[in-house]
Amino acid sequence: MTPPIVPLDRSDAPMLRDLYTEFWNKLIPEFPNVGGIDPSPDRVFHVDHADATLPHGSLQISTPRKRALVLRKLRMYPMGKKRDLCDAFIQFQHVVHRVPVGPSSPSGLEILGSNVRLTYIRSYETDDLASPTGPNERQVMVGFHFDMAYHPDTIFQLAHPIFHAQLDFGAVNTAAIDHPCSQTETAIKNPFPRLPTPPMDMPSVVFLVLSDHLGRALLRWPGGVAGAVRRLPRLPDWPVTEATIGKGQLEIMSWYGDPATPPRRAS
């Protein structure tokens, strides 16, 4: 007989924080060429158990408003000149609950809701390239946020691919960026288009950024980091499972939620 699932509560907050801290600590020594991954995780990961809007038996882990995960001195073009550098700032919120341990959730933890925000900041750190906006000011190049949205009772959600990204120049709170910033151009607020994506949680966005900027293919996490990732909460294995082109599973229509046939949701 399968034992009952014990809901998460406030006593699980240190465990959840430790899982994400382990991931970040394992990442730092593996990528020294990034130029510094900071700040220290004990000041970055906050676990909330008192929010009345959280589903019963869930916890929310997030970066506080004035903190961000930072990937520094990334090459804007992997084969470009050394001076072409940028910093990537990441903030996130994941709502997590317990599920049965299985192939799709080896940790027994699943993400119910996710928002990951990414902002690229132009870095001016050489004598031959001065910031056009002042010596202590950087420029916001671009920003995105990655969402998981599925609410079958809300008709508006029909317009949402379940996993999607949106252009968002103000994705990361400016209070979390360690220098004054200006935008390269005026950004008009527009939530569209919502671009369907693979399931993108915080480690997935970190992987995306590192893969783009290291100048070599990052096909998988190094061993120590991979072990830490396996212990983290997972995004659900819907909407596309056993995806094959023959079944039409990879057509864009299958990336939108259908309230008539909701995806499997573990309880």
C-alpha positions as CSV (number, residue, x, y, z in Angstrom):
1,M,0.0,0.0,0.0
2,T,1.3,3.4,-1.0
3,P,2.0,5.6,2.1
4,P,0.1,8.8,2.3
5,I,1.8,12.0,1.0
6,V,2.7,14.3,3.9
7,P,2.0,17.9,2.9
8,L,4.8,20.4,3.1
9,D,4.6,22.8,6.1
10,R,6.9,25.5,7.7
11,S,9.1,22.8,9.2
12,D,10.2,21.9,5.6
13,A,11.4,25.4,4.8
14,P,15.1,24.7,5.7
15,M,15.0,21.5,3.6
16,L,13.7,23.3,0.6
17,R,16.2,26.2,1.0
18,D,19.1,23.7,1.4
19,L,18.2,22.0,-1.9
20,Y,18.5,25.2,-3.9
21,T,21.6,26.3,-1.9
22,E,23.3,23.0,-2.7
23,F,22.6,23.6,-6.4
24,W,24.1,27.1,-6.4
25,N,27.1,26.0,-4.3
26,K,27.9,23.1,-6.7
27,L,27.6,25.4,-9.7
28,I,30.1,28.0,-8.5
29,P,33.4,26.0,-8.7
30,E,32.3,24.4,-12.1
31,F,32.2,27.7,-14.0
32,P,35.0,29.9,-12.7
33,N,35.4,31.4,-16.3
34,V,32.1,33.1,-15.9
35,G,33.9,35.6,-13.7
36,G,32.0,35.3,-10.5
37,I,28.6,33.8,-9.5
38,D,27.2,35.5,-6.5
39,P,25.9,36.6,-4.0
40,S,26.0,33.9,-1.3
41,P,22.9,31.7,-1.4
42,D,22.1,32.0,2.3
43,R,21.0,35.6,1.6
44,V,19.2,34.8,-1.7
45,F,16.7,32.0,-1.2
46,H,13.6,32.9,0.8
47,V,10.9,30.3,1.7
48,D,7.4,31.5,2.4
49,H,4.9,29.4,4.2
50,A,2.5,32.1,5.6
51,D,1.1,33.5,2.3
52,A,-2.7,32.9,2.4
53,T,-2.8,32.5,-1.4
54,L,-0.5,29.5,-1.4
55,P,-2.3,26.1,-2.0
56,H,-2.6,23.9,1.1
57,G,0.5,21.8,1.7
58,S,2.8,24.0,-0.5
59,L,5.7,26.3,0.1
60,Q,7.1,29.1,-2.1
61,I,10.8,29.6,-2.6
62,S,12.0,32.8,-4.2
63,T,14.6,35.4,-4.4
64,P,13.8,38.5,-2.3
65,R,13.1,41.7,-4.0
66,K,16.6,43.2,-3.5
67,R,18.5,40.0,-4.2
68,A,19.3,38.2,-7.5
69,L,21.4,35.3,-8.8
70,V,24.1,36.8,-10.9
71,L,26.2,35.3,-13.8
72,R,28.9,37.8,-14.4
73,K,31.2,38.7,-17.3
74,L,29.5,36.7,-19.9
75,R,30.6,37.1,-23.5
76,M,27.9,38.7,-25.6
77,Y,29.3,36.8,-28.5
78,P,31.4,33.7,-27.6
79,M,33.9,34.4,-30.4
80,G,33.8,38.2,-30.0
81,K,36.2,40.6,-28.4
82,K,36.8,40.4,-24.7
83,R,35.3,43.8,-24.1
84,D,31.9,42.5,-25.3
85,L,30.6,41.5,-21.9
86,C,27.3,41.4,-20.1
87,D,25.9,40.3,-16.7
88,A,22.8,38.2,-16.3
89,F,20.6,38.8,-13.3
90,I,18.0,36.1,-12.4
91,Q,15.1,36.2,-9.9
92,F,12.5,33.5,-9.5
93,Q,9.5,32.2,-7.5
94,H,8.5,28.5,-7.4
95,V,5.5,27.1,-5.5
96,V,6.3,23.5,-4.5
97,H,4.3,20.6,-3.1
98,R,4.9,16.9,-2.5
99,V,4.0,14.2,-5.0
100,P,4.8,10.4,-5.1
101,V,8.4,9.7,-5.9
102,G,8.7,8.4,-9.5
103,P,10.7,8.8,-12.7
104,S,9.2,12.3,-13.4
105,S,9.7,13.4,-9.7
106,P,12.7,11.6,-8.2
107,S,12.8,14.1,-5.3
108,G,9.1,13.7,-4.5
109,L,8.7,17.5,-4.9
110,E,6.9,19.2,-7.8
111,I,6.5,22.8,-8.9
112,L,2.9,24.0,-9.0
113,G,3.6,27.5,-10.2
114,S,6.7,29.1,-11.6
115,N,8.0,32.5,-12.6
116,V,11.6,33.1,-13.6
117,R,12.9,36.5,-14.6
118,L,16.1,37.2,-16.5
119,T,17.7,40.6,-17.3
120,Y,20.9,41.2,-19.3
121,I,22.9,44.2,-18.2
122,R,25.6,45.6,-20.5
123,S,28.9,45.5,-18.7
124,Y,31.5,48.4,-19.2
125,E,34.7,47.3,-17.5
126,T,37.5,48.2,-19.8
127,D,39.4,51.5,-20.4
128,D,38.6,51.5,-24.2
129,L,34.9,51.2,-23.8
130,A,33.2,53.8,-21.8
131,S,29.5,53.7,-20.8
132,P,27.5,56.3,-22.8
133,T,25.4,57.0,-19.8
134,G,28.1,57.6,-17.2
135,P,31.0,55.7,-15.6
136,N,28.9,54.1,-12.9
137,E,25.8,53.3,-14.9
138,R,25.1,50.2,-16.9
139,Q,22.5,49.5,-19.6
140,V,19.6,47.1,-19.5
141,M,19.9,45.2,-22.8
142,V,16.9,43.0,-22.7
143,G,14.8,41.0,-20.2
144,F,12.4,38.0,-20.2
145,H,10.2,36.2,-17.8
146,F,9.4,32.5,-18.1
147,D,6.1,31.3,-16.7
148,M,4.1,28.2,-16.1
149,A,0.4,29.1,-16.2
150,Y,-2.4,26.6,-15.9
151,H,-5.8,27.6,-14.4
152,P,-8.6,25.6,-16.0
153,D,-11.3,27.6,-14.3
154,T,-10.2,30.8,-15.9
155,I,-11.1,31.2,-19.5
156,F,-8.4,33.8,-20.1
157,Q,-5.8,31.1,-19.5
158,L,-6.8,29.6,-22.9
159,A,-4.5,32.3,-24.3
160,H,-1.5,31.0,-22.4
161,P,0.8,28.3,-23.6
162,I,1.3,26.3,-20.4
163,F,5.0,27.0,-20.5
164,H,5.9,30.3,-22.1
165,A,8.3,33.3,-22.1
166,Q,7.5,37.0,-22.6
167,L,9.7,40.0,-23.4
168,D,10.1,42.1,-20.2
169,F,12.7,44.8,-20.0
170,G,11.9,45.3,-16.3
171,A,12.0,41.5,-15.5
172,V,14.4,41.8,-12.6
173,N,13.7,44.4,-9.9
174,T,16.2,47.3,-10.2
175,A,16.8,47.1,-6.5
176,A,18.5,43.7,-7.1
177,I,20.9,45.2,-9.6
178,D,24.2,46.4,-8.1
179,H,24.7,49.5,-10.3
180,P,22.3,52.2,-11.6
181,C,20.9,51.1,-14.9
182,S,19.3,52.7,-17.9
183,Q,17.5,51.1,-20.8
184,T,19.0,51.1,-24.3
185,E,15.6,52.2,-25.6
186,T,12.1,52.9,-24.4
187,A,10.3,49.7,-23.8
188,I,6.5,49.8,-24.3
189,K,4.7,47.4,-22.0
190,N,3.2,44.6,-24.1
191,P,2.6,41.1,-22.8
192,F,2.5,39.6,-26.3
193,P,3.5,37.3,-27.9
194,R,3.7,34.6,-25.3
195,L,6.3,32.3,-26.8
196,P,5.8,28.6,-26.0
197,T,8.9,27.1,-24.4
198,P,10.1,23.9,-22.9
199,P,9.4,23.7,-19.1
200,M,11.8,26.4,-17.7
201,D,12.4,26.5,-14.0
202,M,15.3,28.5,-12.4
203,P,18.1,25.9,-13.1
204,S,16.8,25.6,-16.7
205,V,17.3,29.3,-17.2
206,V,20.7,29.2,-15.7
207,F,21.6,26.3,-18.0
208,L,20.3,28.4,-21.0
209,V,22.4,31.4,-20.1
210,L,25.6,29.4,-19.6
211,S,25.1,27.4,-22.8
212,D,24.7,30.6,-24.8
213,H,27.7,32.4,-23.5
214,L,30.5,29.8,-22.6
215,G,31.5,29.5,-26.3
216,R,31.2,25.7,-26.2
217,A,28.3,23.3,-26.1
218,L,27.0,22.6,-22.6
219,L,25.1,19.4,-23.3
220,R,24.6,18.4,-19.7
221,W,25.3,19.5,-16.2
222,P,28.7,18.4,-14.7
223,G,28.4,15.5,-12.3
224,G,28.2,17.3,-9.0
225,V,25.7,19.9,-10.4
226,A,23.6,17.1,-12.0
227,G,23.2,15.4,-8.7
228,A,22.0,18.6,-7.0
229,V,19.6,19.2,-9.9
230,R,18.1,15.7,-9.5
231,R,17.3,16.5,-5.9
232,L,15.4,19.7,-6.8
233,P,11.6,20.0,-7.3
234,R,10.6,19.3,-10.9
235,L,8.1,21.0,-13.2
236,P,5.2,18.7,-14.1
237,D,5.6,16.3,-17.0
238,W,2.7,17.9,-18.9
239,P,1.5,19.2,-21.4
240,V,3.6,17.1,-23.8
241,T,4.6,13.6,-22.7
242,E,6.0,10.9,-25.0
243,A,6.1,13.6,-27.6
244,T,6.6,12.5,-31.2
245,I,6.1,14.4,-34.4
246,G,4.0,11.5,-35.7
247,K,1.4,12.0,-33.0
248,G,1.4,15.8,-33.6
249,Q,2.4,16.4,-30.0
250,L,5.0,19.0,-31.0
251,E,2.5,21.1,-32.9
252,I,1.9,24.4,-31.2
253,M,-1.8,23.6,-30.4
254,S,-0.7,20.9,-28.0
255,W,1.2,23.5,-25.9
256,Y,-2.0,25.2,-24.8
257,G,-4.2,24.0,-21.9
258,D,-7.6,22.4,-22.7
259,P,-10.0,22.8,-19.8
260,A,-12.0,19.9,-21.2
261,T,-9.1,17.5,-20.8
262,P,-6.8,19.0,-18.0
263,P,-3.3,17.6,-17.6
264,R,-2.6,15.1,-14.9
265,R,-2.0,16.9,-11.6
266,A,-0.6,15.0,-8.7
267,S,-2.3,15.7,-5.4
